[in-house]
Amino acid sequence: MLELKKESKAVRKMERNYLTLRRNVIYTTFEDVEDAEWFWSAQEIEKFDQLWRINMKLERIAEEMRRSKSSVALLGLDRMMQGKVPARDWIIW
């Protein structure tokens, strides 16, 4: 019984600290992107960064790396957000 009280108290504490925004619906981003590949080797990252820095178009990078355009776009966004490659002036922003 004492163990159950401790567990209950711990759960309430976690909920108070980490679940400040309760959501009835959880939306998972990119869940329906079927052609997205999420895993890249160190060599692929290095090649991507080189192609990105010479300002190669995303479609061409995808062809060169034999990856989908979605995968390359997501990797580009990830690398930009981490400051690993320079941001591009995209019209969509």
Backbone bond lengths (Angstrom), bond angles and torsions (degrees), N, CA, C in turn:
res aa  C-N    CA-C-N  psi(-1)  N-CA   C-N-CA  omega(-1)  CA-C   N-CA-C  phi
1 M - - - 1.449 - - 1.524 110.96 -
2 L 1.324 116.91 -42.29 1.456 121.70 178.83 1.528 110.53 -63.54
3 E 1.326 115.04 -38.49 1.473 120.47 179.45 1.533 110.83 -64.07
4 L 1.324 116.89 -39.66 1.458 122.48 178.47 1.521 111.17 -63.83
5 K 1.345 117.64 -39.69 1.464 121.83 178.03 1.524 110.83 -64.72
6 K 1.333 116.38 -41.58 1.466 120.54 178.75 1.527 110.71 -62.93
7 E 1.326 115.33 -43.37 1.463 119.54 179.78 1.521 110.61 -64.44
8 S 1.313 117.04 -43.85 1.457 121.93 179.59 1.534 110.66 -61.49
9 K 1.313 116.02 -41.85 1.468 120.77 178.61 1.531 110.51 -64.52
10 A 1.317 116.53 -40.78 1.464 121.15 179.35 1.528 110.79 -64.37
11 V 1.319 116.75 -40.89 1.467 121.09 178.89 1.519 109.89 -63.86
12 R 1.318 117.70 -45.50 1.469 120.42 178.66 1.529 111.47 -60.56
13 K 1.313 116.26 -39.61 1.467 120.41 179.75 1.529 110.41 -65.04
14 M 1.326 117.34 -43.50 1.466 120.54 178.37 1.517 110.80 -63.62
15 E 1.330 116.67 -43.65 1.458 119.98 178.99 1.522 111.15 -61.44
16 R 1.298 116.86 -41.02 1.466 121.59 -179.72 1.534 110.55 -65.69
17 N 1.328 117.18 -41.28 1.459 121.26 -176.39 1.521 114.41 -81.69
18 Y 1.325 117.42 -34.90 1.458 119.51 -171.00 1.519 114.79 -113.36
19 L 1.292 118.17 -20.36 1.459 120.45 -177.40 1.519 110.75 -109.31
20 T 1.307 115.40 56.06 1.465 119.23 -177.67 1.520 111.66 -73.46
21 L 1.327 117.89 -27.39 1.462 121.65 177.39 1.526 108.44 -111.67
22 R 1.272 116.67 105.14 1.464 120.31 179.10 1.523 108.50 -81.61
23 R 1.312 115.54 136.78 1.459 120.54 -179.04 1.523 108.49 -123.83
24 N 1.318 115.51 131.70 1.459 119.55 175.91 1.517 110.61 -80.13
25 V 1.315 115.96 -30.03 1.457 121.08 -179.46 1.520 107.67 -124.87
26 I 1.290 117.01 132.23 1.460 122.32 176.39 1.521 107.57 -104.29
27 Y 1.310 116.95 123.14 1.462 122.47 177.81 1.519 108.34 -103.06
28 T 1.304 116.19 126.60 1.456 121.18 179.12 1.527 108.35 -101.15
29 T 1.326 116.86 119.18 1.460 120.14 -178.75 1.524 110.68 -70.57
30 F 1.305 115.65 145.78 1.465 124.46 177.10 1.522 114.21 59.62
31 E 1.309 116.55 19.15 1.466 120.31 -178.30 1.527 111.93 -63.27
32 D 1.324 117.60 -34.03 1.465 121.23 -175.76 1.522 113.72 -95.49
33 V 1.311 117.95 6.16 1.467 120.49 178.30 1.523 107.42 -81.08
34 E 1.321 114.97 93.00 1.461 120.27 -173.22 1.522 113.19 -70.00
35 D 1.326 116.77 -30.89 1.465 118.40 -175.29 1.526 113.06 -92.24
36 A 1.331 117.26 5.98 1.467 120.00 -179.94 1.525 109.95 -77.57
37 E 1.312 114.23 132.40 1.456 121.11 175.45 1.526 106.49 -110.57
38 W 1.302 117.22 132.72 1.452 121.61 -169.89 1.520 114.18 -102.47
39 F 1.319 117.73 -11.55 1.457 120.62 -173.40 1.521 110.83 -113.95
40 W 1.318 115.37 132.65 1.461 122.47 -176.86 1.525 108.95 -132.94
41 S 1.324 116.97 140.95 1.467 120.49 176.42 1.525 109.44 -82.07
42 A 1.324 116.19 165.11 1.469 121.09 178.69 1.528 110.24 -61.01
43 Q 1.312 117.19 -38.56 1.470 120.84 179.63 1.530 110.83 -65.99
44 E 1.338 116.62 -39.24 1.459 119.63 178.50 1.520 111.12 -66.74
45 I 1.312 116.84 -39.22 1.470 120.68 178.45 1.523 109.86 -62.56
46 E 1.318 116.49 -44.33 1.469 120.89 179.45 1.527 110.76 -61.17
47 K 1.332 116.33 -44.66 1.468 120.33 178.83 1.526 110.35 -64.20
48 F 1.339 117.05 -44.26 1.460 120.93 178.33 1.517 110.69 -56.88
49 D 1.338 116.48 -49.11 1.465 120.87 -178.81 1.523 111.23 -58.26
50 Q 1.330 117.37 -40.68 1.472 120.79 179.06 1.526 110.73 -64.02
51 L 1.330 116.47 -46.77 1.465 120.35 -179.72 1.524 111.13 -65.21
52 W 1.312 116.26 -38.13 1.468 120.87 178.15 1.527 110.68 -62.54
53 R 1.328 115.95 -43.66 1.468 120.36 -175.72 1.533 112.90 -68.24
54 I 1.333 117.10 -24.57 1.472 118.23 175.50 1.530 110.66 -88.07
55 N 1.349 114.88 8.68 1.465 122.94 175.24 1.528 113.29 66.35
56 M 1.335 116.27 32.36 1.457 120.43 176.16 1.525 108.33 -67.87
57 K 1.325 116.56 141.06 1.461 121.05 179.44 1.520 110.77 -64.83
58 L 1.322 115.60 150.38 1.464 120.77 -177.89 1.529 112.16 -58.34
59 E 1.326 116.58 -40.69 1.461 119.59 -179.96 1.530 111.07 -60.80
60 R 1.315 115.53 -39.85 1.469 120.74 -179.51 1.533 110.86 -71.16
61 I 1.340 116.67 -38.74 1.468 120.00 176.29 1.528 109.28 -60.98
62 A 1.334 116.24 -42.81 1.468 120.40 179.40 1.529 110.62 -59.86
63 E 1.323 116.78 -44.32 1.471 120.59 177.91 1.524 110.77 -62.56
64 E 1.319 115.92 -47.50 1.469 121.92 -177.69 1.532 111.54 -60.48
65 M 1.330 115.89 -37.70 1.459 120.04 -175.93 1.530 112.84 -95.59
66 R 1.322 115.64 -2.98 1.468 121.63 -178.94 1.528 111.36 57.58
67 R 1.316 113.52 47.00 1.460 122.25 177.64 1.521 108.74 -127.45
68 S 1.324 116.50 163.46 1.460 119.88 178.08 1.527 110.03 -73.46
69 K 1.330 115.06 157.29 1.461 119.71 177.41 1.528 110.83 -62.37
70 S 1.321 116.60 -36.56 1.471 120.46 178.37 1.519 110.85 -60.86
71 S 1.332 116.40 -44.71 1.464 120.77 -179.12 1.519 111.08 -62.06
72 V 1.314 115.98 -43.94 1.469 120.99 -178.50 1.526 110.48 -67.90
73 A 1.326 117.15 -40.25 1.467 120.31 178.75 1.530 110.69 -63.41
74 L 1.323 116.88 -42.34 1.463 120.37 179.41 1.525 111.20 -66.91
75 L 1.334 116.75 -39.54 1.455 119.35 177.28 1.527 110.26 -64.88
76 G 1.330 116.55 -41.43 1.466 120.15 177.95 1.517 111.67 -59.98
77 L 1.315 117.10 -43.90 1.460 121.33 178.74 1.524 110.33 -62.80
78 D 1.321 116.27 -44.20 1.461 121.16 178.86 1.524 111.51 -60.80
79 R 1.328 116.47 -46.50 1.465 120.68 -177.99 1.530 111.03 -66.49
80 M 1.345 117.41 -37.94 1.471 120.50 177.31 1.519 111.06 -65.10
81 M 1.325 116.51 -44.61 1.468 120.49 -177.82 1.525 111.41 -64.61
82 Q 1.327 116.93 -28.56 1.464 121.07 177.97 1.525 112.18 -86.29
83 G 1.338 116.93 -5.08 1.453 120.80 -179.78 1.523 113.40 75.58
84 K 1.328 116.87 19.12 1.473 121.19 -178.73 1.521 112.48 -83.78
85 V 1.322 116.32 -25.85 1.469 121.55 175.87 1.520 107.26 -133.24
86 P 1.336 117.12 154.30 1.465 118.83 179.62 1.527 111.31 -69.18
87 A 1.313 115.17 147.13 1.464 120.20 177.66 1.522 109.46 -67.18
88 R 1.307 114.72 148.64 1.468 120.41 175.74 1.514 109.23 -104.08
89 D 1.296 115.05 151.18 1.445 121.23 178.89 1.524 108.38 -84.28
90 W 1.312 115.94 87.01 1.463 121.32 -178.09 1.509 109.99 -92.23
91 I 1.303 116.09 135.84 1.458 121.92 -179.44 1.526 111.13 -63.49
92 I 1.341 117.93 -30.55 1.459 119.68 -176.32 1.519 112.13 -65.07
93 W 1.302 120.02 -20.08 1.457 121.86 179.06 1.506 108.65 -87.49
